[in-house]
Amino acid sequence: MEYNYPEEFLKDIESTYSKVKNANLSSPIPSSSDVAHWYSLFNNGKFSDITYPDKNQKVTNSTPLYSHLSRTKSIASYLVKSSVQDANYINMAFSALNFYASQKYNISSWWDRQVGLAKDAAISAMLICKMIPKNNLSDVFLPYIIETTNTTMGETGANQADFATIQLFWSLAGWENTQEDKYIQYMLASLSAMNELCYIVDRTGVEHGEGISSDYSISQHNPKNGTVYCSQLYTCSYGTVLLSNIFSFIKNLSGSLNLAEDAISNLIDELTEGLGCHTYAGMIDIHPQGRAISRGTMSQSGWASWTDILMPYCSSAKQPALLELKKRLQTKDEHNNNIFIGARAFWVNDYLVNFSDKFCFWNKAISTRTAGSETGNGENTKGYYIGNGSYWVTSKGNEYYNIQPVWDWERIPGTTVELHAYPGYPTWPKMEWGSGSWGSHDFVGAISDGTTGVLAMTLSKVHISGARKTNIVSSSQVNCLATCIDTSKTSNTVLTSVAQDLFCGQAVITYFDSTQQVVSDNENITSKTILSVSHNGLTYDFSEYPGQNITVKTANQTGRWSDINTSGSTTPITQNIFSVWINHGKSTSESYGYRIYAHDEMNIDDILTSRSENHHLISSNDKKLLAGTIYQIDPGTKFSLYGGITLEPLSATSFVAKADDSELKITSTDISQKGKQIEFNVSWQKNFSMVTQRVCFPVQTGNEAGRSTTLTIKFQ
């Protein structure tokens, strides 16, 4: 076919082909004796040592097909690296590829058929496309792969990134083998699809919010609850698949084929405002991992290399954040951070992060807009309570390493649970692809002014109803408050888990009478006089709310990866686990209150809390800070701040208020994301009389719904 492309453009294609080819060779490259052995087994497109499925039956086990295509790719890789290209081996690789495509297996797993196997096949074709006669790929392979995997199939996020990558492979193979113009068009379409994945997705668009969100969290597998798609946080699983594919494009594309500058700029924001917030001291938070938490402890390997890929495209304004992220990823050192410090609110996914140089706090809530987690493919079978106010807190980065098999999944820190009461007990309820994992109320959300943050949630689940739970983070501590926990319909023990992590060998309980008790192995202590518990660099402090019935336990817990993942190892694992929880009674108004801080923190008494049925607040001793959640307006209720300022909330919401001599800054939003006007009355003394000003926050809609805004009231 005739074509008319600039010479430089065609050179860019050749350069891209060379880089993509070399980046996708099998590792290790097989030896000549290996290839000779495979040739001895090869006949009519098949290898005699592989038992192939019946093409007339549905294929439920794709392992033989993976073996076939993996070997094909290995042979093709050998040919690429070999100084002499044996015609028999070339024909073997080509025939093996055509055999697979010609069978058109009915593979039950769409992912195996359209991603896993398709990728191996497309790479194999790309590796041999210049070795075989012109147009030889056109008869069988190219029609098959085009029909199997292309970017017009309606996929989103990470799945679309996989499809775009595979399309790049087979379009390069098609162009190099046929020189037909349509394969350049397919190639450009794959680039366009990958380029689009770098941008913010519309929460109500055709992607249903799957991809990079406006708060730089990444969502995938958003389950549908009625007419609403509930956002599911997946930054560190599907999100990293998405990013890995994008960065492979940037690394291997040449010249005019590269992604758009503004797309790459958005990736810098994704790393520094999104992905980088999910790791601390080498540990990755549980919440954005989704089902992957049941596969093992996730690694941040490769993330630092992404910062290197982006650095040539980085503006001077964004460079400090990218450099600090790279330093954190490489050294796992969180001291002396200038950018990854303070609170970050992710309003799309009801998620809050707080960094300090001593510890990190990750906290996830669920609403009628968001999902907690999912099961699928036999993975994450016990994740029913993930996201239900759950948190992970770490100071050293090793507190939860490979804890998943032995974890008591009814005692996830931050959750309030009636034991052994989940639907179907003792069989854990399935949340297939997120179904049923969403929350019960819309009054849920996260806000932050960059230093102080609030995550509020109203939740009813199983037999517990109406719980109002707020976590408020500041520079030195986390305050966890809850009221209105209705346990009156429960039959079993109800508890709020405070901690459950690997026991470091010693913990210390301090009682209200100032006595202390060292906790060692195999202890179980319950008391209403516990003031605080310290373990592994963190202190859990109950001092503001005496009389809470607290249990501290250390014990060996045993489990198997197969307990949470049907494909996991069945080998028993035993770990020594440290747990703290609050025991609740049976009433319509259970509550709790505690705070978390680094064990050596000196400024813990600078913050006080206030808790009622309708409000959860913290305030500083100097009254320059007031933050928390108003669940319901008590008419006429006003709160005092520094310098005689009074703040009267007129709307149920979360807020952060900070005052000094000249101004008051208020950060807030409609956390229910219903388009409500959020208002406050602010009063202060001016010229010996009180002045009152109505403060009205802008109504945030669309992608910005739930995003907090800071307004400033000047007193001069």
Buried (B, 14 or more C-beta within 10 A) or exposed (E): EEEEEEEEEEBBBEBBBEBBBEEBBBEEBBEEEBBEEBBEEBEEBBBEEBEBBEEEEEBEEBEBBBBBBBBBBBBBBBBBEEEEEBEEBBBBBBBBBBBBBEBEBBBEBEBBBBBBBBBBBBBBBBBBBBBBEEEBBEEBBBEBBBEBBBBEEEBBBBBBBBBBBBBBBBBBBBBBBBEBBBBBEBBEBBBBBBBBBBBBBBBEEEBBBBBBBBBBBBBBBBBEBEEBBBBBBBBBBBBBBBBBBBBBBBBBBBEEBBBBEEBBBBBBBBBBBBBBBBBBBBBBBBBBBBBBBBBBBBEBEEBBEBBEBBEEBBEEEBEEBBBBBBBBBEEBEBEEBEBBBBBBBBBBBBBBBBBBBBBBBBBBBBBBBBBBBBBBBBBBBBBBBBBBBBBBBBBBBBBBEEBBBBBBBBBBBBBBBBBEBBEEEEEBBBBEBBBBBBBBBBBBBBBBBBBBBBBBBBBEBBBBBBBBBBBBBBBBBBBBBBBBBBBBEBEEBBBBBBBBBBBBEBBBBBEBEEEEBEBEEEBEBEBEBBBBBBBBBBBBBBBBBEEBBBBBBBBEBEBBBBBBBEEBEEEEBEBBBBBBBBBBEEEEEBBBBBBBBBBEBEEBEBBEBBBBBBBBBBBBEEBBBBBBBBBEBEEEEBBEBBBEBBBBBBBBBBBBBBBBEEEBBBBBBBBBBEEBEBBBBBBBEEEEEEEEEEBEBEBBEEBBBBBBBBBEBEBE
